[in-house]
Every structure is written in C-alpha cells, then in structure tokens.
C-alpha cells in the first residue's frame, strides 16, 4: 500500500494519501479545498526490521 504525497495547485496544501487500490489515485481530492488539481511530490520511506542479527558482520580472514 503506497503512501503518496501531494500538493494542491489551487490552495497550496500539502498532504499524504495512502492508496489502497489501483485507480484510486484518480479520485483523490485536496482535503482543504476539494480541488482535483494536484501535483505529486517525491516521498521517501523508511524500512525497519525488528530483532535479529545484523545482515553485515565482519569476516575472519
């Protein structure tokens, strides 16, 4: 489930939207003014792994 970032071209609001299914991007509206004139923003994401040993370890040799 990708998280997209948008900026409204009418009022300048910036917001994030979790897109659950294909084609839903076409239905997204600005939460402040209701406009459909949006610009995609570049978003970054973080991945966290719980527990376990690190993937890199020094080798003896």
PQR file with spaces between the fields and no chain letter, atoms N, CA, C, O and H, PARSE charges and radii, in Angstrom:
ATOM       1  N    UNK     1       0.847   -1.180    0.000 -0.4000 1.5000
ATOM       2  CA   UNK     1       0.000    0.000    0.000 -0.0000 2.0000
ATOM       3  C    UNK     1       0.890    1.240    0.000  0.5500 1.7000
ATOM       4  O    UNK     1       1.419    1.622    1.044 -0.5500 1.4000
ATOM       5  N    UNK     2       1.054    1.855   -1.132 -0.4000 1.5000
ATOM       6  CA   UNK     2       1.936    3.012   -1.218 -0.0000 2.0000
ATOM       7  C    UNK     2       1.342    4.260   -0.567  0.5500 1.7000
ATOM       8  O    UNK     2       0.134    4.490   -0.604 -0.5500 1.4000
ATOM       9  H    UNK     2       0.624    1.545   -1.980  0.4000 1.0000
ATOM      10  N    UNK     3       2.214    5.043    0.019 -0.4000 1.5000
ATOM      11  CA   UNK     3       1.848    6.325    0.601 -0.0000 2.0000
ATOM      12  C    UNK     3       2.347    7.407   -0.346  0.5500 1.7000
ATOM      13  O    UNK     3       3.549    7.517   -0.590 -0.5500 1.4000
ATOM      14  H    UNK     3       3.196    4.856    0.049  0.4000 1.0000
ATOM      15  N    UNK     4       1.435    8.198   -0.874 -0.4000 1.5000
ATOM      16  CA   UNK     4       1.786    9.242   -1.822 -0.0000 2.0000
ATOM      17  C    UNK     4       1.689   10.604   -1.153  0.5500 1.7000
ATOM      18  O    UNK     4       0.876   10.806   -0.250 -0.5500 1.4000
ATOM      19  H    UNK     4       0.459    8.109   -0.676  0.4000 1.0000
ATOM      20  N    UNK     5       2.528   11.543   -1.604 -0.4000 1.5000
ATOM      21  CA   UNK     5       2.483   12.921   -1.128 -0.0000 2.0000
ATOM      22  C    UNK     5       2.032   13.806   -2.287  0.5500 1.7000
ATOM      23  O    UNK     5       2.463   13.630   -3.426 -0.5500 1.4000
ATOM      24  H    UNK     5       3.188   11.379   -2.337  0.4000 1.0000
ATOM      25  N    UNK     6       1.161   14.753   -1.974 -0.4000 1.5000
ATOM      26  CA   UNK     6       0.606   15.639   -2.991 -0.0000 2.0000
ATOM      27  C    UNK     6       0.674   17.087   -2.530  0.5500 1.7000
ATOM      28  O    UNK     6       0.745   17.375   -1.335 -0.5500 1.4000
ATOM      29  H    UNK     6       0.811   14.895   -1.048  0.4000 1.0000
ATOM      30  N    UNK     7       0.649   17.997   -3.510 -0.4000 1.5000
ATOM      31  CA   UNK     7       0.492   19.424   -3.256 -0.0000 2.0000
ATOM      32  C    UNK     7      -0.656   19.899   -4.139  0.5500 1.7000
ATOM      33  O    UNK     7      -0.712   19.579   -5.327 -0.5500 1.4000
ATOM      34  H    UNK     7       0.591   17.764   -4.480  0.4000 1.0000
ATOM      35  N    UNK     8      -1.562   20.656   -3.556 -0.4000 1.5000
ATOM      36  CA   UNK     8      -2.695   21.192   -4.302 -0.0000 2.0000
ATOM      37  C    UNK     8      -2.233   22.411   -5.100  0.5500 1.7000
ATOM      38  O    UNK     8      -1.606   23.317   -4.552 -0.5500 1.4000
ATOM      39  H    UNK     8      -1.517   20.917   -2.592  0.4000 1.0000
ATOM      40  N    UNK     9      -2.543   22.426   -6.390 -0.4000 1.5000
ATOM      41  CA   UNK     9      -2.148   23.540   -7.246 -0.0000 2.0000
ATOM      42  C    UNK     9      -3.054   24.754   -7.066  0.5500 1.7000
ATOM      43  O    UNK     9      -2.716   25.845   -7.525 -0.5500 1.4000
ATOM      44  H    UNK     9      -3.052   21.689   -6.836  0.4000 1.0000
ATOM      45  N    UNK    10      -4.206   24.581   -6.402 -0.4000 1.5000
ATOM      46  CA   UNK    10      -5.124   25.700   -6.196 -0.0000 2.0000
ATOM      47  C    UNK    10      -4.883   26.428   -4.872  0.5500 1.7000
ATOM      48  O    UNK    10      -4.811   27.657   -4.850 -0.5500 1.4000
ATOM      49  H    UNK    10      -4.480   23.694   -6.030  0.4000 1.0000
ATOM      50  N    UNK    11      -4.757   25.682   -3.765 -0.4000 1.5000
ATOM      51  CA   UNK    11      -4.617   26.346   -2.459 -0.0000 2.0000
ATOM      52  C    UNK    11      -3.241   26.145   -1.822  0.5500 1.7000
ATOM      53  O    UNK    11      -2.934   26.778   -0.812 -0.5500 1.4000
ATOM      54  H    UNK    11      -4.816   24.684   -3.782  0.4000 1.0000
ATOM      55  N    UNK    12      -2.402   25.266   -2.402 -0.4000 1.5000
ATOM      56  CA   UNK    12      -1.050   25.068   -1.883 -0.0000 2.0000
ATOM      57  C    UNK    12      -0.927   24.078   -0.741  0.5500 1.7000
ATOM      58  O    UNK    12       0.170   23.870   -0.223 -0.5500 1.4000
ATOM      59  H    UNK    12      -2.651   24.751   -3.223  0.4000 1.0000
ATOM      60  N    UNK    13      -2.030   23.464   -0.339 -0.4000 1.5000
ATOM      61  CA   UNK    13      -1.979   22.492    0.759 -0.0000 2.0000
ATOM      62  C    UNK    13      -1.120   21.297    0.361  0.5500 1.7000
ATOM      63  O    UNK    13      -1.153   20.855   -0.788 -0.5500 1.4000
ATOM      64  H    UNK    13      -2.921   23.633   -0.760  0.4000 1.0000
ATOM      65  N    UNK    14      -0.353   20.779    1.316 -0.4000 1.5000
ATOM      66  CA   UNK    14       0.427   19.567    1.100 -0.0000 2.0000
ATOM      67  C    UNK    14      -0.131   18.488    2.009  0.5500 1.7000
ATOM      68  O    UNK    14      -0.394   18.736    3.186 -0.5500 1.4000
ATOM      69  H    UNK    14      -0.326   21.139    2.248  0.4000 1.0000
ATOM      70  N    UNK    15      -0.316   17.277    1.459 -0.4000 1.5000
ATOM      71  CA   UNK    15      -0.898   16.200    2.248 -0.0000 2.0000
ATOM      72  C    UNK    15      -0.441   14.855    1.722  0.5500 1.7000
ATOM      73  O    UNK    15       0.082   14.750    0.613 -0.5500 1.4000
ATOM      74  H    UNK    15      -0.103   17.076    0.503  0.4000 1.0000
ATOM      75  N    UNK    16      -0.646   13.823    2.535 -0.4000 1.5000
ATOM      76  CA   UNK    16      -0.298   12.451    2.179 -0.0000 2.0000
ATOM      77  C    UNK    16      -1.572   11.636    2.018  0.5500 1.7000
ATOM      78  O    UNK    16      -2.587   11.920    2.653 -0.5500 1.4000
ATOM      79  H    UNK    16      -1.071   13.908    3.436  0.4000 1.0000
ATOM      80  N    UNK    17      -1.509   10.628    1.171 -0.4000 1.5000
ATOM      81  CA   UNK    17      -2.664    9.765    0.949 -0.0000 2.0000
ATOM      82  C    UNK    17      -2.176    8.335    0.790  0.5500 1.7000
ATOM      83  O    UNK    17      -1.285    8.059   -0.014 -0.5500 1.4000
ATOM      84  H    UNK    17      -0.684   10.398    0.655  0.4000 1.0000
ATOM      85  N    UNK    18      -2.760    7.432    1.555 -0.4000 1.5000
ATOM      86  CA   UNK    18      -2.479    6.009    1.439 -0.0000 2.0000
ATOM      87  C    UNK    18      -3.382    5.454    0.349  0.5500 1.7000
ATOM      88  O    UNK    18      -4.604    5.466    0.490 -0.5500 1.4000
ATOM      89  H    UNK    18      -3.483    7.655    2.208  0.4000 1.0000
ATOM      90  N    UNK    19      -2.793    4.969   -0.735 -0.4000 1.5000
ATOM      91  CA   UNK    19      -3.563    4.463   -1.872 -0.0000 2.0000
ATOM      92  C    UNK    19      -3.718    2.962   -1.720  0.5500 1.7000
ATOM      93  O    UNK    19      -2.735    2.222   -1.767 -0.5500 1.4000
ATOM      94  H    UNK    19      -1.800    4.959   -0.850  0.4000 1.0000
ATOM      95  N    UNK    20      -4.953    2.510   -1.536 -0.4000 1.5000
ATOM      96  CA   UNK    20      -5.228    1.114   -1.234 -0.0000 2.0000
ATOM      97  C    UNK    20      -5.440    0.247   -2.467  0.5500 1.7000
ATOM      98  O    UNK    20      -5.204   -0.960   -2.417 -0.5500 1.4000
ATOM      99  H    UNK    20      -5.752    3.111   -1.497  0.4000 1.0000
ATOM     100  N    UNK    21      -5.884    0.847   -3.581 -0.4000 1.5000
ATOM     101  CA   UNK    21      -6.166    0.027   -4.766 -0.0000 2.0000
ATOM     102  C    UNK    21      -5.822    0.788   -6.035  0.5500 1.7000
ATOM     103  O    UNK    21      -5.774    2.018   -6.041 -0.5500 1.4000
ATOM     104  H    UNK    21      -6.075    1.828   -3.621  0.4000 1.0000
ATOM     105  N    UNK    22      -5.583    0.047   -7.109 -0.4000 1.5000
ATOM     106  CA   UNK    22      -5.264    0.661   -8.397 -0.0000 2.0000
ATOM     107  C    UNK    22      -6.437    1.519   -8.863  0.5500 1.7000
ATOM     108  O    UNK    22      -7.596    1.134   -8.705 -0.5500 1.4000
ATOM     109  H    UNK    22      -5.622   -0.952   -7.105  0.4000 1.0000
ATOM     110  N    UNK    23      -6.138    2.669   -9.429 -0.4000 1.5000
ATOM     111  CA   UNK    23      -7.173    3.558   -9.933 -0.0000 2.0000
ATOM     112  C    UNK    23      -7.683    4.551   -8.907  0.5500 1.7000
ATOM     113  O    UNK    23      -8.365    5.510   -9.266 -0.5500 1.4000
ATOM     114  H    UNK    23      -5.197    2.982   -9.556  0.4000 1.0000
ATOM     115  N    UNK    24      -7.365    4.342   -7.632 -0.4000 1.5000
ATOM     116  CA   UNK    24      -7.848    5.247   -6.590 -0.0000 2.0000
ATOM     117  C    UNK    24      -7.193    6.623   -6.696  0.5500 1.7000
ATOM     118  O    UNK    24      -7.763    7.614   -6.239 -0.5500 1.4000
ATOM     119  H    UNK    24      -6.810    3.563   -7.340  0.4000 1.0000
ATOM     120  N    UNK    25      -5.999    6.694   -7.295 -0.4000 1.5000
ATOM     121  CA   UNK    25      -5.313    7.973   -7.436 -0.0000 2.0000
ATOM     122  C    UNK    25      -6.166    8.987   -8.190  0.5500 1.7000
ATOM     123  O    UNK    25      -6.080   10.186   -7.923 -0.5500 1.4000
ATOM     124  H    UNK    25      -5.536    5.889   -7.666  0.4000 1.0000
ATOM     125  N    UNK    26      -6.985    8.522   -9.125 -0.4000 1.5000
ATOM     126  CA   UNK    26      -7.809    9.419   -9.920 -0.0000 2.0000
ATOM     127  C    UNK    26      -8.918   10.063   -9.093  0.5500 1.7000
ATOM     128  O    UNK    26      -9.478   11.074   -9.516 -0.5500 1.4000
ATOM     129  H    UNK    26      -7.054    7.548   -9.342  0.4000 1.0000
ATOM     130  N    UNK    27      -9.254    9.508   -7.928 -0.4000 1.5000
ATOM     131  CA   UNK    27     -10.338   10.012   -7.090 -0.0000 2.0000
ATOM     132  C    UNK    27      -9.851   10.969   -6.001  0.5500 1.7000
ATOM     133  O    UNK    27     -10.672   11.518   -5.266 -0.5500 1.4000
ATOM     134  H    UNK    27      -8.799    8.686   -7.584  0.4000 1.0000
ATOM     135  N    UNK    28      -8.553   11.179   -5.880 -0.4000 1.5000
ATOM     136  CA   UNK    28      -8.001   11.957   -4.772 -0.0000 2.0000
ATOM     137  C    UNK    28      -8.291   13.441   -4.963  0.5500 1.7000
ATOM     138  O    UNK    28      -8.113   13.994   -6.049 -0.5500 1.4000
ATOM     139  H    UNK    28      -7.887   10.732   -6.477  0.4000 1.0000
ATOM     140  N    UNK    29      -8.739   14.069   -3.885 -0.4000 1.5000
ATOM     141  CA   UNK    29      -9.045   15.498   -3.862 -0.0000 2.0000
ATOM     142  C    UNK    29      -8.314   16.150   -2.696  0.5500 1.7000
ATOM     143  O    UNK    29      -7.991   15.489   -1.709 -0.5500 1.4000
ATOM     144  H    UNK    29      -8.883   13.621   -3.003  0.4000 1.0000
ATOM     145  N    UNK    30      -8.062   17.420   -2.813 -0.4000 1.5000
ATOM     146  CA   UNK    30      -7.422   18.176   -1.740 -0.0000 2.0000
ATOM     147  C    UNK    30      -8.354   18.211   -0.528  0.5500 1.7000
ATOM     148  O    UNK    30      -9.529   18.549   -0.665 -0.5500 1.4000
ATOM     149  H    UNK    30      -8.324   17.957   -3.615  0.4000 1.0000
ATOM     150  N    UNK    31      -7.839   17.864    0.662 -0.4000 1.5000
ATOM     151  CA   UNK    31      -8.690   17.886    1.851 -0.0000 2.0000
ATOM     152  C    UNK    31      -9.062   19.302    2.303  0.5500 1.7000
ATOM     153  O    UNK    31     -10.032   19.476    3.041 -0.5500 1.4000
ATOM     154  H    UNK    31      -6.884   17.590    0.773  0.4000 1.0000
ATOM     155  N    UNK    32      -8.306   20.312    1.871 -0.4000 1.5000
ATOM     156  CA   UNK    32      -8.598   21.688    2.280 -0.0000 2.0000
ATOM     157  C    UNK    32      -9.648   22.334    1.385  0.5500 1.7000
ATOM     158  O    UNK    32     -10.618   22.906    1.883 -0.5500 1.4000
ATOM     159  H    UNK    32      -7.518   20.171    1.272  0.4000 1.0000
ATOM     160  N    UNK    33      -9.463   22.249    0.051 -0.4000 1.5000
ATOM     161  CA   UNK    33     -10.367   22.979   -0.845 -0.0000 2.0000
ATOM     162  C    UNK    33     -11.183   22.082   -1.777  0.5500 1.7000
ATOM     163  O    UNK    33     -12.096   22.565   -2.447 -0.5500 1.4000
ATOM     164  H    UNK    33      -8.676   21.785   -0.354  0.4000 1.0000
ATOM     165  N    UNK    34     -10.872   20.792   -1.832 -0.4000 1.5000
ATOM     166  CA   UNK    34     -11.632   19.865   -2.661 -0.0000 2.0000
ATOM     167  C    UNK    34     -11.195   19.799   -4.117  0.5500 1.7000
ATOM     168  O    UNK    34     -11.807   19.087   -4.913 -0.5500 1.4000
ATOM     169  H    UNK    34     -10.130   20.400   -1.288  0.4000 1.0000
ATOM     170  N    UNK    35     -10.152   20.525   -4.471 -0.4000 1.5000
ATOM     171  CA   UNK    35      -9.675   20.534   -5.851 -0.0000 2.0000
ATOM     172  C    UNK    35      -9.058   19.194   -6.237  0.5500 1.7000
ATOM     173  O    UNK    35      -8.507   18.479   -5.400 -0.5500 1.4000
ATOM     174  H    UNK    35      -9.655   21.103   -3.824  0.4000 1.0000
ATOM     175  N    UNK    36      -9.164   18.873   -7.512 -0.4000 1.5000
ATOM     176  CA   UNK    36      -8.520   17.678   -8.042 -0.0000 2.0000
ATOM     177  C    UNK    36      -7.226   18.010   -8.771  0.5500 1.7000
ATOM     178  O    UNK    36      -6.569   17.126   -9.321 -0.5500 1.4000
ATOM     179  H    UNK    36      -9.612   19.454   -8.192  0.4000 1.0000
ATOM     180  N    UNK    37      -6.860   19.307   -8.771 -0.4000 1.5000
ATOM     181  CA   UNK    37      -5.617   19.728   -9.427 -0.0000 2.0000
ATOM     182  C    UNK    37      -4.456   19.544   -8.456  0.5500 1.7000
ATOM     183  O    UNK    37      -4.150   20.427   -7.655 -0.5500 1.4000
ATOM     184  H    UNK    37      -7.393   20.025   -8.324  0.4000 1.0000
ATOM     185  N    UNK    38      -3.817   18.381   -8.544 -0.4000 1.5000
ATOM     186  CA   UNK    38      -2.772   18.019   -7.595 -0.0000 2.0000
ATOM     187  C    UNK    38      -1.462   17.740   -8.305  0.5500 1.7000
ATOM     188  O    UNK    38      -1.436   17.349   -9.472 -0.5500 1.4000
ATOM     189  H    UNK    38      -4.065   17.664   -9.195  0.4000 1.0000
ATOM     190  N    UNK    39      -0.382   17.950   -7.580 -0.4000 1.5000
ATOM     191  CA   UNK    39       0.950   17.651   -8.083 -0.0000 2.0000
ATOM     192  C    UNK    39       1.570   16.603   -7.171  0.5500 1.7000
ATOM     193  O    UNK    39       1.548   16.744   -5.948 -0.5500 1.4000
ATOM     194  H    UNK    39      -0.403   18.268   -6.633  0.4000 1.0000
ATOM     195  N    UNK    40       2.122   15.553   -7.767 -0.4000 1.5000
ATOM     196  CA   UNK    40       2.808   14.526   -6.975 -0.0000 2.0000
ATOM     197  C    UNK    40       4.091   15.099   -6.406  0.5500 1.7000
ATOM     198  O    UNK    40       4.803   15.842   -7.082 -0.5500 1.4000
ATOM     199  H    UNK    40       2.140   15.438   -8.760  0.4000 1.0000
ATOM     200  N    UNK    41       4.381   14.756   -5.177 -0.4000 1.5000
ATOM     201  CA   UNK    41       5.636   15.122   -4.531 -0.0000 2.0000
ATOM     202  C    UNK    41       6.486   13.877   -4.402  0.5500 1.7000
ATOM     203  O    UNK    41       5.961   12.767   -4.310 -0.5500 1.4000
ATOM     204  H    UNK    41       3.802   14.152   -4.628  0.4000 1.0000
ATOM     205  N    UNK    42       7.783   14.053   -4.396 -0.4000 1.5000
ATOM     206  CA   UNK    42       8.685   12.926   -4.179 -0.0000 2.0000
ATOM     207  C    UNK    42       8.639   12.593   -2.703  0.5500 1.7000
ATOM     208  O    UNK    42       8.845   13.465   -1.859 -0.5500 1.4000
ATOM     209  H    UNK    42       8.209   14.954   -4.471  0.4000 1.0000
ATOM     210  N    UNK    43       8.371   11.342   -2.387 -0.4000 1.5000
ATOM     211  CA   UNK    43       8.328   10.960   -0.981 -0.0000 2.0000
ATOM     212  C    UNK    43       9.399    9.926   -0.706  0.5500 1.7000
ATOM     213  O    UNK    43       9.830    9.193   -1.596 -0.5500 1.4000
ATOM     214  H    UNK    43       8.203   10.634   -3.073  0.4000 1.0000
ATOM     215  N    UNK    44       9.814    9.886    0.534 -0.4000 1.5000
ATOM     216  CA   UNK    44      10.785    8.883    0.953 -0.0000 2.0000
ATOM     217  C    UNK    44      10.108    7.985    1.970  0.5500 1.7000
ATOM     218  O    UNK    44       9.065    8.330    2.525 -0.5500 1.4000
ATOM     219  H    UNK    44       9.465   10.482    1.257  0.4000 1.0000
ATOM     220  N    UNK    45      10.704    6.845    2.204 -0.4000 1.5000
ATOM     221  CA   UNK    45      10.130    5.943    3.177 -0.0000 2.0000
ATOM     222  C    UNK    45      11.248    5.288    3.961  0.5500 1.7000
ATOM     223  O    UNK    45      12.402    5.278    3.532 -0.5500 1.4000
ATOM     224  H    UNK    45      11.552    6.565    1.753  0.4000 1.0000
ATOM     225  N    UNK    46      10.904    4.752    5.093 -0.4000 1.5000
ATOM     226  CA   UNK    46      11.875    4.068    5.937 -0.0000 2.0000
ATOM     227  C    UNK    46      11.416    2.642    6.141  0.5500 1.7000
ATOM     228  O    UNK    46      10.220    2.364    6.225 -0.5500 1.4000
ATOM     229  H    UNK    46       9.967    4.760    5.441  0.4000 1.0000
ATOM     230  N    UNK    47      12.365    1.757    6.218 -0.4000 1.5000
ATOM     231  CA   UNK    47      12.069    0.353    6.468 -0.0000 2.0000
ATOM     232  C    UNK    47      12.774   -0.056    7.747  0.5500 1.7000
ATOM     233  O    UNK    47      13.974    0.167    7.902 -0.5500 1.4000
ATOM     234  H    UNK    47      13.337    1.983    6.149  0.4000 1.0000
ATOM     235  N    UNK    48      12.033   -0.647    8.653 -0.4000 1.5000
ATOM     236  CA   UNK    48      12.593   -1.049    9.935 -0.0000 2.0000
ATOM     237  C    UNK    48      12.418   -2.544   10.088  0.5500 1.7000
ATOM     238  O    UNK    48      11.349   -3.090    9.815 -0.5500 1.4000
ATOM     239  H    UNK    48      11.057   -0.827    8.527  0.4000 1.0000
ATOM     240  N    UNK    49      13.467   -3.193   10.521 -0.4000 1.5000
ATOM     241  CA   UNK    49      13.423   -4.629   10.757 -0.0000 2.0000
ATOM     242  C    UNK    49      13.478   -4.862   12.259  0.5500 1.7000
ATOM     243  O    UNK    49      14.298   -4.266   12.957 -0.5500 1.4000
ATOM     244  H    UNK    49      14.335   -2.750   10.743  0.4000 1.0000
ATOM     245  N    UNK    50      12.618   -5.714   12.744 -0.4000 1.5000
ATOM     246  CA   UNK    50      12.569   -5.971   14.184 -0.0000 2.0000
ATOM     247  C    UNK    50      13.462   -7.148   14.555  0.5500 1.7000
ATOM     248  O    UNK    50      13.369   -8.224   13.965 -0.5500 1.4000
ATOM     249  H    UNK    50      11.952   -6.198   12.177  0.4000 1.0000
ATOM     250  N    UNK    51      14.324   -6.929   15.538 -0.4000 1.5000
ATOM     251  CA   UNK    51      15.142   -8.005   16.100 -0.0000 2.0000
ATOM     252  C    UNK    51      16.109   -8.634   15.130  0.5500 1.7000
ATOM     253  O    UNK    51      16.282   -8.168   14.003 -0.5500 1.4000
ATOM     254  H    UNK    51      14.400   -6.054   16.018  0.4000 1.0000
ATOM     255  N    UNK    52      16.738   -9.704   15.585 -0.4000 1.5000
ATOM     256  CA   UNK    52      17.660  -10.449   14.739 -0.0000 2.0000
ATOM     257  C    UNK    52      19.040   -9.831   14.681  0.5500 1.7000
ATOM     258  O    UNK    52      19.259   -8.709   15.139 -0.5500 1.4000
ATOM     259  H    UNK    52      16.598  -10.083   16.500  0.4000 1.0000
ATOM     260  N    UNK    53      19.955  -10.574   14.117 -0.4000 1.5000
ATOM     261  CA   UNK    53      21.336  -10.124   13.974 -0.0000 2.0000
ATOM     262  C    UNK    53      21.456   -9.248   12.735  0.5500 1.7000
ATOM     263  O    UNK    53      20.674   -9.390   11.796 -0.5500 1.4000
ATOM     264  H    UNK    53      19.776  -11.485   13.745  0.4000 1.0000
ATOM     265  N    UNK    54      22.429   -8.346   12.725 -0.4000 1.5000
ATOM     266  CA   UNK    54      22.625   -7.518   11.540 -0.0000 2.0000
ATOM     267  C    UNK    54      23.020   -8.369   10.338  0.5500 1.7000
ATOM     268  O    UNK    54      23.611   -9.439   10.482 -0.5500 1.4000
ATOM     269  H    UNK    54      23.065   -8.230   13.488  0.4000 1.0000
ATOM     270  N    UNK    55      22.681   -7.870    9.148 -0.4000 1.5000
ATOM     271  CA   UNK    55      22.989   -8.597    7.923 -0.0000 2.0000
ATOM     272  C    UNK    55      24.474   -8.573    7.594  0.5500 1.7000
ATOM     273  O    UNK    55      24.968   -9.491    6.938 -0.5500 1.4000
ATOM     274  H    UNK    55      22.200   -7.001    9.030  0.4000 1.0000
ATOM     275  N    UNK    56      25.194   -7.552    8.030 -0.4000 1.5000
ATOM     276  CA   UNK    56      26.624   -7.457    7.765 -0.0000 2.0000
ATOM     277  C    UNK    56      27.389   -7.755    9.042  0.5500 1.7000
ATOM     278  O    UNK    56      27.083   -7.215   10.105 -0.5500 1.4000
ATOM     279  H    UNK    56      24.793   -6.806    8.562  0.4000 1.0000
ATOM     280  N    UNK    57      28.354   -8.590    8.929 -0.4000 1.5000
ATOM     281  CA   UNK    57      29.202   -8.916   10.073 -0.0000 2.0000
ATOM     282  C    UNK    57      30.627   -9.045    9.568  0.5500 1.7000
ATOM     283  O    UNK    57      30.851   -9.469    8.434 -0.5500 1.4000
ATOM     284  H    UNK    57      28.603   -9.028    8.065  0.4000 1.0000
ATOM     285  N    UNK    58      31.588   -8.685   10.398 -0.4000 1.5000
ATOM     286  CA   UNK    58      32.977   -8.815    9.962 -0.0000 2.0000
ATOM     287  C    UNK    58      33.326  -10.278    9.703  0.5500 1.7000
ATOM     288  O    UNK    58      32.877  -11.178   10.412 -0.5500 1.4000
ATOM     289  H    UNK    58      31.406   -8.341   11.319  0.4000 1.0000
ATOM     290  N    UNK    59      34.125  -10.487    8.687 -0.4000 1.5000
ATOM     291  CA   UNK    59      34.564  -11.851    8.392 -0.0000 2.0000
ATOM     292  C    UNK    59      35.969  -12.058    8.944  0.5500 1.7000
ATOM     293  O    UNK    59      36.768  -11.123    8.990 -0.5500 1.4000
ATOM     294  H    UNK    59      34.490   -9.756    8.111  0.4000 1.0000
ATOM     295  N    UNK    60      36.256  -13.243    9.349 -0.4000 1.5000
ATOM     296  CA   UNK    60      37.583  -13.526    9.902 -0.0000 2.0000
ATOM     297  C    UNK    60      38.501  -14.057    8.830  0.5500 1.7000
ATOM     298  O    UNK    60      38.436  -15.239    8.492 -0.5500 1.4000
ATOM     299  H    UNK    60      35.607  -14.002    9.312  0.4000 1.0000
ATOM     300  N    UNK    61      39.327  -13.239    8.305 -0.4000 1.5000
ATOM     301  CA   UNK    61      40.178  -13.810    7.296 -0.0000 2.0000
ATOM     302  C    UNK    61      41.079  -12.885    6.710  0.5500 1.7000
ATOM     303  O    UNK    61      41.860  -13.255    5.834 -0.5500 1.4000
ATOM     304  H    UNK    61      39.380  -12.279    8.579  0.4000 1.0000
